[in-house]
Amino acid sequence: MDKEKFAIGIDYGTESGRVVVVRVRNGEEAGAAVIPYPDGVIDEKIPGGPRLEPDWALQNPRDYLLVVEKGIPRALKAAGVRPDAVAGIGTDFTASTPLPTKADGTPLCFLPEHRKQPHAWVKLWKHHAAQPEANRINEIGRERDEEFLRVYGGKYSSEWFFSKLFQILDEVPEIYDATDKFLECADWIVWQLTGEEKRNTCTAGYKAMWIKGKGFPSRDFFRALHPRLENVVEEKLATTYYPLGARAGGLTARWARKTGLKEGTPVSIGNVDAHVAVPATTVTGPGHGAADGRGDVRDGRGWHRPGPLGIRGWPVGRGRYLRLVFRARRSRVRPPRGAPAESAL
C-alpha cells in the first residue's frame, strides 16, 4: 500500500462536508469521513445574533475549516493510508455560496464588529432574499441585450453571485464598504489551504456572468445597476481565473500540522459540487454523457435542447468542456432522428 498513491476529495454540501480517499490507480474508494456542520443551515437566527427575515440562508465558514481539520485525519485512518502516500487534494462546493472577506481572506463574520450583521456571513446557495436585486439585474440586462442573459437562457437568479453582492450594497452599504473581497467559498477554502487566492472559471461562468474569452460584463452594465458597482470586478473580485485541473498551490505548514499531511501537498483549483462528479462517471471525452436532477450534461458533440436556464459549456479539465442544459423537468431530452451535432461553446 505504501507504493500506491491516493487522492483526497472534499465535498462541501449543504449540511455537512464529506472527505473521501481514493486510489489514483483505479478510483477505488479506500476510506471516507463525514463531518456535519455544527451551525448547519442558518435560516432562523444568527448564532448569538438577530433573527433572520424569510428567504435567508446563511452558513458559518468556520464549519468548512472544521471539515478539513477533523475530516482528513479520520478519512486517512479509515483508509489505512499514510500521509506521504497522498498525491493531492481536490475540493468542491455548493454554488453560488459566496462570502465577504477582508484582504487577507478573513471572513467579516469572524470580526466582532460585524458578527451580528447577517450580511457578513456566507450566503448559502439557497439564499433567496436577493430577489429584488435579481429582478434589477434582469431588467438592465434585457434593456442592454447583455450576452450573459442569453447564455443563461434569459434569466439571472436570486441564488447567484451578483444578486447576493448587490443585496449587500442595497441593504447595508457599510458591510459592502468593509468587504475587500467577495468570492465563492469554492475559492475561499482553496485560499485557506494554500495561502493563494485563485478563483475557478467553472463557478464564475456558472453563476457570475463570466464568459470564456470575454470575461465579465462591461463597467457600463454594472454602473447601470448601481453607480458604486462600476468597478466591482477590480475592487471586490479578481481579473484572473483558473481552469479546473490546475494546481492552485501547496498545503501550508499550518494545515499540514492540523491534518497530518505533508507541507506542500498539491491542492487543485476549486470546483462546483455537481460538476466535479462528471469525470467520476467516466465522462472525460467526446461520445459520453451524464445527467443529474437539474439537467443533462453532454460533451461538445452532443445534441441539446435549450432549457429555461440556458445552455452552456463548462470546463471539466484542461481544454475540455461539457455542455450543461437546465430544464424545468427531469425527463430526458432525446434528439430527433438525424439531428445535427452542436459544436462546443
C-alpha positions in Angstrom: 0.0 0.0 0.0 2.9 2.3 0.7 3.8 2.3 -3.0 0.3 3.3 -4.1 -0.8 6.9 -4.5 -4.1 8.3 -3.2 -6.1 11.5 -3.7 -8.2 13.2 -1.2 -11.5 14.8 -2.2 -13.6 17.1 0.0 -17.2 17.7 -1.0 -18.8 20.7 0.8 -22.6 20.1 0.8 -25.5 21.9 2.4 -25.4 20.2 5.8 -22.0 18.5 6.0 -18.6 18.1 4.5 -17.6 14.7 3.2 -13.9 13.6 2.8 -13.0 10.6 0.6 -9.7 8.9 0.0 -9.4 7.2 -3.4 -6.7 5.2 -5.2 -5.3 7.1 -8.0 -4.7 3.9 -9.9 -8.3 3.0 -10.3 -10.5 5.5 -8.5 -11.5 2.9 -5.8 -12.6 4.4 -2.5 -10.3 3.5 0.3 -11.9 5.4 3.2 -14.2 8.3 4.0 -15.5 10.6 6.8 -18.5 12.8 7.1 -18.3 16.0 9.3 -21.7 17.6 10.0 -21.6 21.4 10.2 -22.1 22.5 13.8 -24.2 25.5 12.8 -25.8 23.8 9.8 -28.0 26.0 7.6 -28.6 29.3 9.4 -32.1 30.3 8.3 -33.7 31.5 11.5 -31.2 33.2 13.8 -27.6 34.3 13.6 -25.6 32.4 16.3 -25.6 34.9 19.2 -27.3 37.5 17.0 -30.6 38.6 15.5 -33.4 36.6 13.9 -33.4 36.5 10.1 -36.1 37.6 7.7 -37.8 35.0 5.4 -35.8 33.6 2.5 -32.5 33.9 4.2 -30.0 31.0 4.2 -26.5 31.5 5.7 -23.6 29.4 6.9 -20.6 29.8 9.2 -17.3 29.5 7.3 -15.7 28.1 10.4 -17.6 24.9 9.8 -15.8 24.5 6.5 -12.4 24.6 8.2 -13.6 22.0 10.7 -14.3 19.6 7.9 -10.6 19.8 6.8 -9.2 19.6 10.4 -11.4 16.7 11.5 -12.3 15.0 8.2 -8.9 14.4 6.6 -7.3 12.6 9.6 -10.5 10.5 10.0 -10.6 9.6 6.4 -6.9 8.7 6.3 -7.3 6.5 9.3 -10.4 4.7 7.8 -8.4 4.1 4.6 -5.2 3.0 6.4 -3.3 5.4 4.2 -0.1 7.2 5.2 0.2 11.0 4.7 3.2 10.6 2.3 1.0 8.4 0.0 -1.3 11.4 -0.7 -0.7 12.8 -4.2 -3.1 15.8 -3.9 -6.3 17.3 -2.6 -9.4 18.4 -4.6 -12.4 20.3 -3.3 -15.9 21.1 -4.5 -18.6 23.3 -3.2 -22.3 24.2 -3.5 -22.9 27.3 -5.7 -23.4 30.1 -5.6 -22.2 30.2 -2.0 -20.2 33.4 -1.6 -18.9 35.3 1.4 -17.3 38.8 2.1 -13.8 38.9 3.5 -11.0 41.3 4.3 -7.9 41.5 2.0 -6.2 38.6 3.8 -9.3 36.3 3.5 -10.7 36.8 7.0 -14.5 36.4 6.8 -16.3 39.5 8.0 -18.4 37.4 10.3 -15.2 36.4 12.2 -14.7 40.0 13.3 -16.5 41.1 16.5 -17.7 44.4 14.9 -19.6 42.6 12.1 -20.5 39.2 13.7 -24.2 40.2 14.4 -24.7 41.6 10.9 -26.3 38.9 8.7 -24.7 40.3 5.5 -21.3 39.5 7.0 -21.9 35.7 6.8 -21.8 33.2 4.0 -24.8 33.3 1.8 -25.7 29.7 1.0 -26.8 28.6 -2.5 -30.5 28.6 -1.4 -30.5 32.1 0.0 -33.4 33.7 -1.9 -33.7 37.1 -0.2 -31.9 38.9 -3.1 -34.8 38.6 -5.5 -35.3 42.4 -5.9 -31.6 42.7 -6.9 -32.0 39.7 -9.3 -35.0 41.5 -10.8 -33.0 44.6 -11.4 -30.1 42.6 -13.0 -32.6 41.0 -15.4 -34.3 44.3 -16.2 -31.0 46.1 -17.0 -29.7 43.0 -18.8 -32.7 42.9 -21.1 -32.6 46.6 -21.8 -28.9 46.4 -22.8 -29.2 42.9 -24.5 -26.4 41.6 -22.4 -24.8 38.4 -23.6 -24.8 36.8 -20.2 -28.6 36.7 -20.2 -28.6 34.8 -23.4 -26.1 32.4 -22.1 -28.3 31.8 -19.0 -31.4 31.4 -21.1 -32.9 34.8 -20.4 -32.9 35.0 -16.6 -30.4 35.6 -13.8 -31.3 34.0 -10.4 -31.6 35.4 -6.9 -29.4 32.4 -5.9 -26.4 33.6 -7.9 -23.3 35.6 -7.1 -24.0 39.2 -8.2 -27.6 39.2 -6.8 -26.1 38.4 -3.4 -23.4 41.0 -3.6 -25.8 43.6 -4.9 -28.1 42.9 -1.9 -25.3 43.8 0.5 -24.8 47.1 -1.2 -28.5 47.8 -1.3 -29.3 47.0 2.3 -26.1 47.6 4.3 -23.6 49.7 2.4 -21.3 49.7 5.5 -20.7 46.0 5.0 -20.1 46.5 1.3 -17.5 49.1 2.2 -15.9 46.7 4.7 -15.7 44.0 2.1 -12.3 43.8 0.4 -13.0 40.5 -1.4 -16.3 38.9 -2.3 -15.7 35.3 -3.5 -17.2 31.9 -3.8 -16.5 29.5 -0.9 -15.2 27.1 -3.5 -12.3 29.6 -4.0 -12.1 30.7 -0.3 -11.4 27.2 1.0 -8.6 26.7 -1.5 -7.2 30.1 -0.5 -7.2 28.9 3.2 -5.4 25.7 2.4 -2.7 27.1 0.1 -2.4 30.8 1.1 -3.1 31.7 -2.5 -6.3 33.3 -3.9 -7.0 31.6 -7.2 -10.6 31.7 -8.5 -12.0 29.0 -10.7 -13.5 29.5 -14.1 -16.3 27.0 -13.6 -18.2 28.8 -10.8 -17.5 32.2 -12.4 -19.1 31.1 -15.6 -21.9 29.1 -13.9 -23.1 31.8 -11.5 -21.3 35.1 -12.0 -21.7 36.2 -15.7 -18.2 35.3 -16.6 -17.8 34.2 -20.3 -14.7 32.4 -21.5 -12.6 34.7 -23.7 -14.7 37.8 -22.8 -14.7 38.0 -19.0 -17.4 39.9 -17.1 -20.0 42.4 -18.5 -18.8 45.9 -19.0 -18.4 48.7 -16.5 -21.3 50.4 -18.2 -23.6 47.5 -17.3 -22.5 47.5 -13.7 -22.8 51.3 -13.5 -26.4 51.0 -14.8 -27.2 48.6 -11.9 -25.7 50.9 -9.3 -23.1 53.7 -9.6 -21.0 52.1 -6.9 -20.8 48.8 -8.9 -19.0 50.3 -11.9 -15.6 48.9 -10.9 -16.8 46.0 -8.8 -14.7 43.4 -10.6 -11.5 45.2 -9.9 -12.5 46.4 -6.4 -14.2 43.2 -5.0 -13.5 40.3 -7.3 -10.5 39.3 -9.4 -9.5 39.7 -13.1 -7.6 36.3 -13.4 -9.5 33.0 -13.3 -8.0 29.5 -13.4 -9.2 26.3 -15.2 -10.2 23.1 -13.5 -7.5 20.6 -13.1 -4.9 23.2 -12.5 -2.7 23.3 -9.3 -3.7 26.1 -7.0 -0.8 25.7 -4.7 0.6 23.5 -2.0 -0.8 22.8 1.5 0.5 25.4 4.0 2.6 24.4 7.1 -0.4 25.3 9.3 -2.8 23.0 7.5 -0.1 20.3 7.3 0.1 20.3 11.1 -3.6 20.2 11.5 -4.3 17.4 9.0 -1.1 15.3 9.4 -0.4 15.7 5.6 2.9 16.8 4.2 3.5 20.5 3.7 3.3 21.4 0.0 0.8 18.6 -0.8 -0.8 19.8 -4.1 -4.2 21.4 -3.9 -6.3 21.8 -7.0 -8.4 24.7 -8.2 -11.9 24.6 -6.7 -15.0 23.2 -8.5 -18.8 23.1 -8.3 -20.3 20.1 -6.5 -22.5 18.8 -9.3 -19.8 19.3 -11.9 -17.0 17.6 -10.1 -18.9 14.3 -10.4 -18.7 14.3 -14.2 -15.2 12.8 -14.7 -16.0 10.3 -12.0 -18.8 8.9 -14.1 -16.2 8.3 -16.9 -17.4 11.3 -19.0 -14.0 12.5 -20.0 -14.2 13.0 -23.8 -16.5 13.1 -26.8 -19.2 10.5 -27.2 -20.1 10.2 -23.5 -22.7 12.0 -21.3 -24.2 12.1 -17.9 -27.3 13.5 -16.2 -28.3 14.9 -12.9 -31.5 16.1 -11.4 -31.2 19.6 -12.8 -30.4 18.8 -16.5 -28.3 16.9 -19.0 -24.6 17.1 -19.3 -23.1 16.1 -22.7 -19.8 16.6 -24.4 -19.2 19.1 -27.2 -20.5 16.8 -29.8 -23.8 16.1 -28.0 -27.2 17.3 -29.0 -29.2 19.6 -26.6 -32.5 21.5 -26.4 -32.0 24.8 -24.6 -33.9 25.0 -21.3 -35.3 27.8 -19.1 -31.8 28.4 -17.6 -30.0 28.1 -20.8 -27.2 26.0 -22.3 -23.6 26.4 -21.6 -20.2 24.7 -21.9 -18.4 24.1 -18.6 -14.7 23.2 -18.2 -14.1 19.7 -16.8 -10.4 19.7 -17.4 -7.7 21.5 -19.4 -9.1 22.2 -22.8 -12.2 20.0 -22.3 -15.7 21.3 -22.0 -19.1 19.7 -21.4 -22.5 21.0 -22.1 -24.9 21.6 -19.2 -28.6 22.1 -20.0 -31.0 23.1 -17.4 -34.7 22.3 -17.7 -37.8 22.6 -15.5 -38.4 18.9 -15.5 -36.2 15.9 -15.1 -37.4 14.0 -18.1 -34.6 13.0 -20.6 -34.4 15.0 -23.8 -33.7 12.9 -26.8 -32.6 14.2 -30.2 -34.9 13.7 -33.2 -33.6 11.2 -35.7 -30.9 12.8 -37.9 -30.5 15.9 -35.6 -27.2 17.7 -36.3 -24.4 17.7 -33.7 -23.6 21.0 -32.0 -20.1 22.4 -31.6 -18.6 23.1 -28.2 -19.0 26.5 -26.7 
